[in-house]
Each structure stands twice: as structure tokens, then as C-alpha cells.
């Protein structure tokens, strides 16, 4: 298993990158649009977590910026009818945090907006992965575990409240990103101000 690839960025396409290793071997890795955007420019070094998929008609190597992104990809491809291409589309359409929040909330509306994912597939993804995805870590650096647990609980409550007002989990998560509010009510007010300014 090729678990990690480190090399110089040699070439980029719309959905892949070639990393040239010190041994002189160039690995082509299929990546999400978000990962591609975060990679350094050509000639700079990069490291990607990787997953090798072997099928009868193809052998593909997939690359991920973080272990969390890779684990979410692996969870998605366990769902019946969801292949690697659709999993990459999901990771391109939403950040890891947004996708996790949609799965935790069972937000089929947000999932159905992923290119190639219809209503039935969205329902299947939500059903099969709900409860199996770890919650995102919203802990600010330097905060204690108890502070982080409280912040996570507040964020989940704020997301649920915004969804009850008609927003989907992705919109709610984006609106709450980076909030410094310390109560659920203040978080909701801040998020609504951001959403009102769209």
C-alpha cells in the first residue's frame, strides 16, 4: 500500500497532480479541487496522503492533503453506489468540516447538491454514514478539552437552529466559521447577519 507520497510538484491538471520523488519516480495522484488549490506551485515540494485503488480495468492513486480528508473519502466509498469519482466530487464541493456536518445532521439537501449525487444517493449516504463520521474538531489552539467540548456543543446547537430556520448544514457551517461568540444565541445572531449579507 502506498500510504504517503512526498515529491516535487511537476505537473497539475484540473483533477490530478504529478509528484516527482527523490528516487526519480513520478506519481500521478487524483485529487479534489480543494486539495489541488492548496498544493504549492510547480517546482515546490508537497506531501499527500494516498490511497491506491485497484480495479479490473484501472489502477488509480488518490491524494489527500490531510489524514481527515483521506478517512472521509474512504468512508464515502463504502456507501453502495458511491465510487471514488463521486467521493472526490463531494470533497471538491464541500470542505471536510462542511461535509462532516452535513453527514452528522443527515442533511440530504446539502448532499444532493454535490455534482452527480441525486436525491436517492444523498439519502443513502446520509443513512449509511450518519453516526460513523467523527465530529470536526473546532477547538481553538491552546484551548482546554472542556472548552473545546463546550464550543463543539454550542456549534452543533447553532447549526441545528439555523437548519430549523431553513438553511442547509453547509450554509450554516460556513456562516458560523470563525465565530468568536461564546453563547449559542450570539452565534446564531452573528451567523444570520452574515447570511443576510449574501
N, CA and C atoms as a LAMMPS dump frame, in Angstrom:
ITEM: TIMESTEP
0
ITEM: NUMBER OF ATOMS
594
ITEM: BOX BOUNDS ff ff ff
-5.0000000000000000e+02 5.0000000000000000e+02
-5.0000000000000000e+02 5.0000000000000000e+02
-5.0000000000000000e+02 5.0000000000000000e+02
ITEM: ATOMS id mol type element x y z
1 1 1 N 0.849 -1.198 0
2 1 2 C 0 0 0
3 1 3 C 0.882 1.245 0
4 2 1 N 0.561 2.174 -0.867
5 2 2 C 1.272 3.455 -0.901
6 2 3 C 0.459 4.418 -0.034
7 3 1 N 0.971 4.696 1.17
8 3 2 C 0.203 5.484 2.127
9 3 3 C 0.514 6.968 2.081
10 4 1 N 1.702 7.331 1.603
11 4 2 C 2.143 8.717 1.628
12 4 3 C 3.114 8.937 0.475
13 5 1 N 2.96 10.069 -0.205
14 5 2 C 3.867 10.395 -1.301
15 5 3 C 4.412 11.804 -1.085
16 6 1 N 5.741 11.921 -1.075
17 6 2 C 6.395 13.218 -0.966
18 6 3 C 7.248 13.44 -2.206
19 7 1 N 7.105 14.592 -2.815
20 7 2 C 7.893 14.873 -4.003
21 7 3 C 7.702 16.293 -4.479
22 8 1 N 8.372 16.619 -5.55
23 8 2 C 8.269 17.94 -6.154
24 8 3 C 7.071 17.99 -7.086
25 9 1 N 6.279 19.042 -6.976
26 9 2 C 5.136 19.2 -7.866
27 9 3 C 5.662 19.405 -9.281
28 10 1 N 5.391 18.451 -10.154
29 10 2 C 5.904 18.518 -11.515
30 10 3 C 4.849 19.017 -12.503
31 11 1 N 3.601 18.609 -12.269
32 11 2 C 2.547 18.964 -13.22
33 11 3 C 1.197 18.928 -12.518
34 12 1 N 0.293 19.81 -12.936
35 12 2 C -1.069 19.816 -12.412
36 12 3 C -2.061 19.827 -13.571
37 13 1 N -3.15 19.09 -13.409
38 13 2 C -4.263 19.17 -14.35
39 13 3 C -5.48 19.612 -13.541
40 14 1 N -6.658 19.554 -14.131
41 14 2 C -7.853 20.006 -13.408
42 14 3 C -8.233 19.068 -12.264
43 15 1 N -7.74 17.822 -12.295
44 15 2 C -8.116 16.878 -11.242
45 15 3 C -6.976 15.975 -10.77
46 16 1 N -5.74 16.33 -11.097
47 16 2 C -4.622 15.498 -10.675
48 16 3 C -3.341 16.31 -10.532
49 17 1 N -2.37 15.687 -9.869
50 17 2 C -1.055 16.296 -9.71
51 17 3 C -0.006 15.204 -9.86
52 18 1 N 1.131 15.554 -10.435
53 18 2 C 2.253 14.624 -10.529
54 18 3 C 3.315 15.073 -9.537
55 19 1 N 3.676 14.164 -8.618
56 19 2 C 4.746 14.427 -7.667
57 19 3 C 5.959 13.605 -8.056
58 20 1 N 7.077 14.266 -8.285
59 20 2 C 8.326 13.603 -8.651
60 20 3 C 9.133 13.364 -7.384
61 21 1 N 9.339 12.086 -7.044
62 21 2 C 10.051 11.756 -5.812
63 21 3 C 11.562 11.88 -6.003
64 22 1 N 12.281 11.823 -4.889
65 22 2 C 13.744 11.926 -4.923
66 22 3 C 14.36 10.749 -5.678
67 23 1 N 13.625 9.646 -5.763
68 23 2 C 14.121 8.466 -6.47
69 23 3 C 13.947 8.584 -7.98
70 24 1 N 13.326 9.686 -8.408
71 24 2 C 13.135 9.889 -9.839
72 24 3 C 11.879 9.259 -10.397
73 25 1 N 10.948 8.882 -9.502
74 25 2 C 9.676 8.293 -9.936
75 25 3 C 8.582 9.334 -9.786
76 26 1 N 7.801 9.541 -10.835
77 26 2 C 6.704 10.493 -10.787
78 26 3 C 5.384 9.785 -10.544
79 27 1 N 4.704 10.147 -9.476
80 27 2 C 3.408 9.558 -9.153
81 27 3 C 2.298 10.534 -9.54
82 28 1 N 1.332 10.053 -10.309
83 28 2 C 0.158 10.867 -10.629
84 28 3 C -0.933 10.529 -9.625
85 29 1 N -1.402 11.532 -8.914
86 29 2 C -2.441 11.348 -7.908
87 29 3 C -3.682 12.132 -8.292
88 30 1 N -4.827 11.467 -8.265
89 30 2 C -6.105 12.133 -8.493
90 30 3 C -6.497 12.825 -7.186
91 31 1 N -6.899 14.085 -7.272
92 31 2 C -7.182 14.866 -6.072
93 31 3 C -8.464 15.674 -6.228
94 32 1 N -8.98 16.146 -5.096
95 32 2 C -10.148 17.031 -5.129
96 32 3 C -9.705 18.424 -5.574
97 33 1 N -10.661 19.222 -6.011
98 33 2 C -10.369 20.596 -6.428
99 33 3 C -9.791 21.382 -5.264
100 34 1 N -10.292 21.128 -4.057
101 34 2 C -9.81 21.85 -2.877
102 34 3 C -8.356 21.499 -2.571
103 35 1 N -8.013 20.216 -2.686
104 35 2 C -6.623 19.806 -2.46
105 35 3 C -5.724 20.416 -3.522
106 36 1 N -6.17 20.388 -4.767
107 36 2 C -5.385 20.948 -5.863
108 36 3 C -5.085 22.43 -5.618
109 37 1 N -6.09 23.142 -5.117
110 37 2 C -5.916 24.578 -4.874
111 37 3 C -4.935 24.863 -3.735
112 38 1 N -4.812 23.923 -2.807
113 38 2 C -3.932 24.122 -1.655
114 38 3 C -2.489 23.691 -1.922
115 39 1 N -2.273 22.967 -3.008
116 39 2 C -0.919 22.494 -3.307
117 39 3 C -0.015 23.662 -3.71
118 40 1 N 1.268 23.55 -3.407
119 40 2 C 2.195 24.62 -3.806
120 40 3 C 2.376 24.66 -5.318
121 41 1 N 3.016 25.701 -5.798
122 41 2 C 3.24 25.84 -7.24
123 41 3 C 4.253 24.797 -7.725
124 42 1 N 4.309 24.626 -9.028
125 42 2 C 5.23 23.658 -9.624
126 42 3 C 6.667 23.983 -9.224
127 43 1 N 7.427 22.934 -8.931
128 43 2 C 8.806 23.097 -8.504
129 43 3 C 8.982 23.072 -7.003
130 44 1 N 7.856 23.175 -6.248
131 44 2 C 7.918 23.138 -4.783
132 44 3 C 7.568 21.73 -4.303
133 45 1 N 8.001 21.411 -3.091
134 45 2 C 7.751 20.075 -2.544
135 45 3 C 6.391 19.997 -1.863
136 46 1 N 5.767 18.838 -1.956
137 46 2 C 4.474 18.616 -1.313
138 46 3 C 4.398 17.175 -0.827
139 47 1 N 3.579 16.957 0.167
140 47 2 C 3.322 15.607 0.68
141 47 3 C 1.826 15.363 0.688
142 48 1 N 1.411 14.237 0.157
143 48 2 C -0.002 13.872 0.141
144 48 3 C -0.198 12.49 0.745
145 49 1 N -1.24 12.353 1.574
146 49 2 C -1.682 11.028 1.985
147 49 3 C -2.265 10.389 0.726
148 50 1 N -2.168 9.08 0.625
149 50 2 C -2.63 8.467 -0.624
150 50 3 C -3.399 7.174 -0.392
151 51 1 N -4.173 6.827 -1.407
152 51 2 C -4.945 5.582 -1.406
153 51 3 C -4.861 4.983 -2.794
154 52 1 N -4.44 3.724 -2.871
155 52 2 C -4.301 3.033 -4.15
156 52 3 C -5.538 2.181 -4.393
157 53 1 N -6.26 2.482 -5.466
158 53 2 C -7.465 1.725 -5.82
159 53 3 C -7.159 0.836 -7.025
160 54 1 N -7.332 -0.457 -6.845
161 54 2 C -7.059 -1.411 -7.92
162 54 3 C -8.367 -2.049 -8.363
163 55 1 N -8.692 -1.844 -9.64
164 55 2 C -9.876 -2.47 -10.221
165 55 3 C -9.457 -3.285 -11.427
166 56 1 N -10.393 -4.031 -11.979
167 56 2 C -10.072 -4.856 -13.146
168 56 3 C -9.619 -4.013 -14.333
169 57 1 N -10.217 -2.825 -14.479
170 57 2 C -9.937 -2.006 -15.66
171 57 3 C -9.049 -0.792 -15.378
172 58 1 N -8.644 -0.592 -14.12
173 58 2 C -7.836 0.597 -13.827
174 58 3 C -7.127 0.474 -12.484
175 59 1 N -5.996 1.151 -12.399
176 59 2 C -5.266 1.294 -11.138
177 59 3 C -5.056 2.791 -10.937
178 60 1 N -5.659 3.341 -9.886
179 60 2 C -5.585 4.779 -9.647
180 60 3 C -5.047 5.072 -8.258
181 61 1 N -4.256 6.13 -8.172
182 61 2 C -3.717 6.589 -6.902
183 61 3 C -4.393 7.918 -6.573
184 62 1 N -4.987 8.003 -5.389
185 62 2 C -5.701 9.211 -4.962
186 62 3 C -4.891 9.92 -3.88
187 63 1 N -4.898 11.25 -3.92
188 63 2 C -4.11 12.024 -2.974
189 63 3 C -4.96 12.942 -2.118
190 64 1 N -4.51 13.155 -0.866
191 64 2 C -5.263 13.958 0.1
192 64 3 C -4.311 14.799 0.934
193 65 1 N -4.689 16.031 1.197
194 65 2 C -3.846 16.928 1.991
195 65 3 C -3.74 16.489 3.439
196 66 1 N -4.834 15.966 3.981
197 66 2 C -4.849 15.586 5.389
198 66 3 C -5.344 14.15 5.562
199 67 1 N -4.999 13.587 6.706
200 67 2 C -5.485 12.245 7.028
201 67 3 C -7.002 12.263 7.148
202 68 1 N -7.552 13.367 7.67
203 68 2 C -9.002 13.503 7.838
204 68 3 C -9.722 13.441 6.487
205 69 1 N -9.146 14.105 5.477
206 69 2 C -9.745 14.081 4.142
207 69 3 C -9.72 12.665 3.579
208 70 1 N -8.608 11.966 3.773
209 70 2 C -8.491 10.587 3.286
210 70 3 C -9.511 9.678 3.973
211 71 1 N -9.647 9.807 5.286
212 71 2 C -10.578 8.961 6.027
213 71 3 C -12.019 9.202 5.59
214 72 1 N -12.354 10.459 5.296
215 72 2 C -13.706 10.773 4.837
216 72 3 C -13.941 10.176 3.448
217 73 1 N -12.943 10.246 2.579
218 73 2 C -13.01 9.624 1.252
219 73 3 C -13.262 8.127 1.394
220 74 1 N -12.516 7.463 2.276
221 74 2 C -12.664 6.016 2.474
222 74 3 C -14.047 5.669 3.017
223 75 1 N -14.596 6.535 3.862
224 75 2 C -15.953 6.312 4.374
225 75 3 C -16.973 6.428 3.253
226 76 1 N -16.812 7.443 2.412
227 76 2 C -17.76 7.668 1.319
228 76 3 C -17.806 6.497 0.344
229 77 1 N -16.646 5.934 0.016
230 77 2 C -16.646 4.855 -0.99
231 77 3 C -17.155 3.526 -0.439
232 78 1 N -17.44 3.472 0.875
233 78 2 C -18.064 2.261 1.414
234 78 3 C -19.568 2.249 1.16
235 79 1 N -20.117 3.408 0.807
236 79 2 C -21.558 3.521 0.562
237 79 3 C -21.888 2.918 -0.798
238 80 1 N -22.901 2.106 -0.84
239 80 2 C -23.323 1.471 -2.085
240 80 3 C -23.664 2.52 -3.143
241 81 1 N -23.062 2.395 -4.308
242 81 2 C -23.335 3.328 -5.396
243 81 3 C -22.446 4.546 -5.407
244 82 1 N -21.564 4.668 -4.424
245 82 2 C -20.648 5.807 -4.377
246 82 3 C -19.244 5.31 -4.704
247 83 1 N -18.731 5.774 -5.828
248 83 2 C -17.382 5.406 -6.229
249 83 3 C -16.396 6.503 -5.905
250 84 1 N -15.152 6.268 -6.289
251 84 2 C -14.088 7.231 -5.993
252 84 3 C -14.345 8.577 -6.665
253 85 1 N -14.88 8.57 -7.867
254 85 2 C -15.137 9.814 -8.587
255 85 3 C -16.165 10.671 -7.843
256 86 1 N -17.219 10.031 -7.366
257 86 2 C -18.246 10.774 -6.63
258 86 3 C -17.715 11.25 -5.282
259 87 1 N -16.887 10.435 -4.641
260 87 2 C -16.304 10.832 -3.356
261 87 3 C -15.41 12.056 -3.534
262 88 1 N -14.632 12.088 -4.613
263 88 2 C -13.798 13.266 -4.885
264 88 3 C -14.661 14.486 -5.2
265 89 1 N -15.778 14.26 -5.888
266 89 2 C -16.7 15.366 -6.186
267 89 3 C -17.249 15.962 -4.896
268 90 1 N -17.546 15.101 -3.925
269 90 2 C -18.048 15.566 -2.629
270 90 3 C -16.995 16.399 -1.914
271 91 1 N -15.744 15.93 -1.951
272 91 2 C -14.653 16.641 -1.28
273 91 3 C -14.268 17.911 -2.033
274 92 1 N -14.643 17.983 -3.308
275 92 2 C -14.421 19.209 -4.081
276 92 3 C -15.511 20.237 -3.8
277 93 1 N -16.736 19.744 -3.619
278 93 2 C -17.883 20.632 -3.431
279 93 3 C -17.944 21.226 -2.031
280 94 1 N -17.467 20.475 -1.042
281 94 2 C -17.535 20.932 0.346
282 94 3 C -16.196 20.72 1.031
283 95 1 N -15.932 21.536 2.036
284 95 2 C -14.744 21.307 2.859
285 95 3 C -15.009 20.058 3.71
286 96 1 N -13.966 19.517 4.296
287 96 2 C -14.119 18.347 5.162
288 96 3 C -15.09 18.659 6.292
289 97 1 N -14.967 19.836 6.895
290 97 2 C -15.85 20.215 8.001
291 97 3 C -17.297 20.313 7.544
292 98 1 N -17.528 20.962 6.405
293 98 2 C -18.889 21.108 5.884
294 98 3 C -19.508 19.754 5.576
295 99 1 N -18.725 18.867 4.968
296 99 2 C -19.234 17.545 4.607
297 99 3 C -19.544 16.731 5.862
298 100 1 N -18.667 16.81 6.845
299 100 2 C -18.919 16.084 8.094
300 100 3 C -20.177 16.598 8.776
301 101 1 N -20.357 17.911 8.807
302 101 2 C -21.551 18.473 9.447
303 101 3 C -22.821 18.052 8.708
304 102 1 N -22.747 17.982 7.38
305 102 2 C -23.904 17.541 6.596
306 102 3 C -24.234 16.085 6.902
307 103 1 N -23.202 15.256 7.039
308 103 2 C -23.418 13.834 7.34
309 103 3 C -23.954 13.651 8.751
310 104 1 N -23.396 14.377 9.7
311 104 2 C -23.846 14.269 11.093
312 104 3 C -25.296 14.726 11.233
313 105 1 N -25.648 15.785 10.498
314 105 2 C -27.017 16.329 10.562
315 105 3 C -27.991 15.544 9.685
316 106 1 N -27.466 14.655 8.842
317 106 2 C -28.332 13.951 7.903
318 106 3 C -28.952 14.893 6.892
319 107 1 N -28.201 15.906 6.498
320 107 2 C -28.694 16.962 5.616
321 107 3 C -28.641 16.509 4.158
322 108 1 N -29.696 15.859 3.707
323 108 2 C -29.735 15.337 2.341
324 108 3 C -29.825 16.446 1.301
325 109 1 N -30.379 17.6 1.683
326 109 2 C -30.445 18.728 0.731
327 109 3 C -29.052 19.176 0.337
328 110 1 N -28.179 19.31 1.327
329 110 2 C -26.807 19.728 1.035
330 110 3 C -26.069 18.653 0.244
331 111 1 N -26.25 17.398 0.622
332 111 2 C -25.562 16.3 -0.068
333 111 3 C -26.026 16.173 -1.519
334 112 1 N -27.309 16.441 -1.774
335 112 2 C -27.85 16.314 -3.123
336 112 3 C -27.324 17.379 -4.072
337 113 1 N -26.686 18.416 -3.524
338 113 2 C -26.11 19.475 -4.374
339 113 3 C -24.729 19.097 -4.902
340 114 1 N -24.183 17.997 -4.42
341 114 2 C -22.884 17.528 -4.925
342 114 3 C -23.081 17.04 -6.35
343 115 1 N -22.226 17.468 -7.298
344 115 2 C -22.378 17.006 -8.687
345 115 3 C -22.392 15.477 -8.783
346 116 1 N -23.411 14.951 -9.447
347 116 2 C -23.517 13.505 -9.627
348 116 3 C -24.292 12.795 -8.541
349 117 1 N -24.652 13.515 -7.479
350 117 2 C -25.397 12.903 -6.369
351 117 3 C -26.858 13.331 -6.457
352 118 1 N -27.717 12.379 -6.685
353 118 2 C -29.148 12.67 -6.723
354 118 3 C -29.772 12.519 -5.345
355 119 1 N -31.074 12.695 -5.289
356 119 2 C -31.782 12.644 -4.014
357 119 3 C -31.647 11.287 -3.34
358 120 1 N -31.816 10.209 -4.107
359 120 2 C -31.759 8.864 -3.518
360 120 3 C -30.353 8.539 -3.009
361 121 1 N -29.345 8.932 -3.794
362 121 2 C -27.968 8.678 -3.369
363 121 3 C -27.641 9.491 -2.123
364 122 1 N -28.119 10.73 -2.08
365 122 2 C -27.898 11.584 -0.907
366 122 3 C -28.52 10.942 0.336
367 123 1 N -29.716 10.408 0.188
368 123 2 C -30.393 9.752 1.306
369 123 3 C -29.616 8.521 1.758
370 124 1 N -29.077 7.778 0.792
371 124 2 C -28.31 6.571 1.122
372 124 3 C -27.008 6.93 1.851
373 125 1 N -26.33 7.979 1.374
374 125 2 C -25.091 8.429 2.017
375 125 3 C -25.372 8.851 3.449
376 126 1 N -26.423 9.66 3.626
377 126 2 C -26.772 10.155 4.96
378 126 3 C -27.118 9.002 5.894
379 127 1 N -27.879 8.035 5.382
380 127 2 C -28.31 6.899 6.189
381 127 3 C -27.141 6.016 6.594
382 128 1 N -26.272 5.702 5.631
383 128 2 C -25.183 4.754 5.891
384 128 3 C -24.031 5.359 6.693
385 129 1 N -23.828 6.683 6.598
386 129 2 C -22.681 7.287 7.279
387 129 3 C -23.036 8.068 8.537
388 130 1 N -24.306 8.293 8.755
389 130 2 C -24.694 9.013 9.973
390 130 3 C -24.293 8.174 11.183
391 131 1 N -23.583 8.788 12.096
392 131 2 C -23.129 8.075 13.282
393 131 3 C -21.782 7.397 13.101
394 132 1 N -21.281 7.372 11.858
395 132 2 C -19.994 6.732 11.596
396 132 3 C -18.88 7.742 11.336
397 133 1 N -19.25 9.002 11.234
398 133 2 C -18.272 10.05 10.94
399 133 3 C -17.955 10.82 12.213
400 134 1 N -16.671 10.983 12.493
401 134 2 C -16.265 11.734 13.681
402 134 3 C -16.578 13.208 13.488
403 135 1 N -16.981 13.838 14.565
404 135 2 C -17.295 15.258 14.502
405 135 3 C -16.029 16.074 14.247
406 136 1 N -16.142 17.159 13.487
407 136 2 C -14.972 18.016 13.251
408 136 3 C -14.465 18.608 14.555
409 137 1 N -13.179 18.868 14.605
410 137 2 C -12.58 19.475 15.787
411 137 3 C -12.555 20.987 15.611
412 138 1 N -13.405 21.68 16.375
413 138 2 C -13.486 23.136 16.282
414 138 3 C -12.649 23.809 17.372
415 139 1 N -11.802 23.015 18.016
416 139 2 C -11.044 23.532 19.153
417 139 3 C -10.044 24.601 18.729
418 140 1 N -10.103 25.8 19.289
419 140 2 C -9.086 26.809 19.001
420 140 3 C -7.769 26.361 19.61
421 141 1 N -6.664 26.737 18.998
422 141 2 C -5.369 26.345 19.521
423 141 3 C -5.184 26.895 20.922
424 142 1 N -4.689 26.039 21.809
425 142 2 C -4.437 26.464 23.175
426 142 3 C -5.631 26.311 24.1
427 143 1 N -6.784 25.885 23.584
428 143 2 C -7.952 25.739 24.443
429 143 3 C -7.906 24.393 25.14
430 144 1 N -8.605 24.308 26.27
431 144 2 C -8.651 23.051 27.015
432 144 3 C -9.676 22.123 26.398
433 145 1 N -9.622 20.849 26.805
434 145 2 C -10.567 19.86 26.278
435 145 3 C -11.998 20.218 26.667
436 146 1 N -12.193 20.724 27.902
437 146 2 C -13.546 21.077 28.335
438 146 3 C -14.074 22.276 27.555
439 147 1 N -13.202 23.257 27.298
440 147 2 C -13.601 24.411 26.484
441 147 3 C -13.994 23.964 25.083
442 148 1 N -13.203 23.043 24.525
443 148 2 C -13.466 22.55 23.165
444 148 3 C -14.792 21.81 23.11
445 149 1 N -15.067 20.994 24.124
446 149 2 C -16.319 20.232 24.149
447 149 3 C -17.505 21.18 24.215
448 150 1 N -17.379 22.236 25.013
449 150 2 C -18.449 23.224 25.134
450 150 3 C -18.651 23.963 23.812
451 151 1 N -17.535 24.34 23.161
452 151 2 C -17.628 25.046 21.873
453 151 3 C -18.265 24.164 20.815
454 152 1 N -17.886 22.887 20.797
455 152 2 C -18.459 21.945 19.827
456 152 3 C -19.963 21.804 20.044
457 153 1 N -20.373 21.682 21.304
458 153 2 C -21.797 21.53 21.611
459 153 3 C -22.571 22.772 21.181
460 154 1 N -21.999 23.949 21.456
461 154 2 C -22.648 25.196 21.048
462 154 3 C -22.774 25.29 19.534
463 155 1 N -21.71 24.889 18.832
464 155 2 C -21.732 24.963 17.376
465 155 3 C -22.79 24.031 16.803
466 156 1 N -22.856 22.803 17.318
467 156 2 C -23.865 21.85 16.836
468 156 3 C -25.271 22.4 17.056
469 157 1 N -25.49 22.994 18.214
470 157 2 C -26.813 23.56 18.52
471 157 3 C -27.133 24.725 17.595
472 158 1 N -26.133 25.557 17.317
473 158 2 C -26.34 26.701 16.425
474 158 3 C -26.638 26.235 15.001
475 159 1 N -25.922 25.206 14.545
476 159 2 C -26.17 24.657 13.2
477 159 3 C -27.596 24.127 13.114
478 160 1 N -28.021 23.376 14.131
479 160 2 C -29.38 22.83 14.134
480 160 3 C -30.428 23.938 14.115
481 161 1 N -30.165 25.009 14.857
482 161 2 C -31.106 26.133 14.898
483 161 3 C -31.214 26.807 13.533
484 162 1 N -30.091 26.995 12.876
485 162 2 C -30.099 27.619 11.547
486 162 3 C -30.782 26.722 10.521
487 163 1 N -30.59 25.409 10.656
488 163 2 C -31.276 24.476 9.751
489 163 3 C -32.784 24.529 9.966
490 164 1 N -33.194 24.717 11.222
491 164 2 C -34.628 24.83 11.513
492 164 3 C -35.209 26.091 10.887
493 165 1 N -34.342 27.096 10.646
494 165 2 C -34.789 28.337 10.005
495 165 3 C -34.765 28.245 8.473
496 166 1 N -34.356 27.075 7.952
497 166 2 C -34.421 26.872 6.511
498 166 3 C -33.09 26.837 5.784
499 167 1 N -31.994 27.054 6.508
500 167 2 C -30.674 26.978 5.874
501 167 3 C -30.198 25.527 5.901
502 168 1 N -29.344 25.144 4.936
503 168 2 C -28.801 23.791 4.995
504 168 3 C -27.54 23.795 5.851
505 169 1 N -27.011 22.6 6.13
506 169 2 C -25.878 22.491 7.056
507 169 3 C -24.625 23.173 6.521
508 170 1 N -24.443 23.156 5.202
509 170 2 C -23.258 23.789 4.615
510 170 3 C -23.327 25.303 4.802
511 171 1 N -24.494 25.9 4.505
512 171 2 C -24.674 27.336 4.687
513 171 3 C -24.474 27.722 6.156
514 172 1 N -25.041 26.903 7.033
515 172 2 C -24.926 27.191 8.464
516 172 3 C -23.481 27.092 8.939
517 173 1 N -22.796 26.038 8.513
518 173 2 C -21.397 25.846 8.942
519 173 3 C -20.513 26.97 8.433
520 174 1 N -20.712 27.375 7.179
521 174 2 C -19.917 28.467 6.621
522 174 3 C -20.184 29.772 7.372
523 175 1 N -21.431 30.017 7.702
524 175 2 C -21.788 31.264 8.382
525 175 3 C -21.229 31.306 9.803
526 176 1 N -21.041 30.138 10.401
527 176 2 C -20.549 30.069 11.768
528 176 3 C -19.026 29.949 11.85
529 177 1 N -18.388 29.728 10.709
530 177 2 C -16.931 29.541 10.702
531 177 3 C -16.218 30.763 11.266
532 178 1 N -15.326 30.517 12.2
533 178 2 C -14.516 31.6 12.759
534 178 3 C -15.212 32.477 13.778
535 179 1 N -16.434 32.107 14.169
536 179 2 C -17.146 32.932 15.139
537 179 3 C -16.413 32.964 16.476
538 180 1 N -16.434 34.11 17.121
539 180 2 C -15.815 34.26 18.439
540 180 3 C -16.884 34.354 19.535
541 181 1 N -18.153 34.234 19.123
542 181 2 C -19.243 34.319 20.098
543 181 3 C -19.163 33.148 21.073
544 182 1 N -19.549 33.39 22.336
545 182 2 C -19.425 32.329 23.335
546 182 3 C -20.761 31.775 23.811
547 183 1 N -21.859 32.231 23.219
548 183 2 C -23.166 31.639 23.52
549 183 3 C -23.838 31.251 22.216
550 184 1 N -24.744 30.285 22.304
551 184 2 C -25.452 29.824 21.106
552 184 3 C -26.242 30.973 20.48
553 185 1 N -26.885 31.767 21.315
554 185 2 C -27.7 32.874 20.807
555 185 3 C -26.846 33.869 20.029
556 186 1 N -25.7 34.207 20.588
557 186 2 C -24.817 35.167 19.92
558 186 3 C -24.268 34.596 18.622
559 187 1 N -24.005 33.286 18.62
560 187 2 C -23.515 32.631 17.403
561 187 3 C -24.563 32.703 16.297
562 188 1 N -25.817 32.458 16.685
563 188 2 C -26.905 32.47 15.697
564 188 3 C -27.092 33.871 15.126
565 189 1 N -27.07 34.886 15.995
566 189 2 C -27.216 36.279 15.55
567 189 3 C -26.097 36.631 14.566
568 190 1 N -24.867 36.279 14.921
569 190 2 C -23.719 36.58 14.059
570 190 3 C -23.864 35.871 12.707
571 191 1 N -24.282 34.604 12.749
572 191 2 C -24.439 33.831 11.509
573 191 3 C -25.534 34.422 10.631
574 192 1 N -26.651 34.838 11.246
575 192 2 C -27.755 35.416 10.479
576 192 3 C -27.335 36.736 9.823
577 193 1 N -26.498 37.503 10.508
578 193 2 C -26.002 38.735 9.917
579 193 3 C -25.162 38.432 8.676
580 194 1 N -24.334 37.398 8.762
581 194 2 C -23.525 37.001 7.612
582 194 3 C -24.39 36.474 6.479
583 195 1 N -25.37 35.65 6.845
584 195 2 C -26.248 35.08 5.814
585 195 3 C -27.119 36.139 5.176
586 196 1 N -27.48 37.163 5.936
587 196 2 C -28.283 38.239 5.404
588 196 3 C -27.516 39.122 4.428
589 197 1 N -26.19 39.061 4.512
590 197 2 C -25.366 39.885 3.64
591 197 3 C -24.898 39.178 2.385
592 198 1 N -25.464 37.987 2.13
593 198 2 C -25.051 37.23 0.94
594 198 3 C -25.44 37.938 -0.337
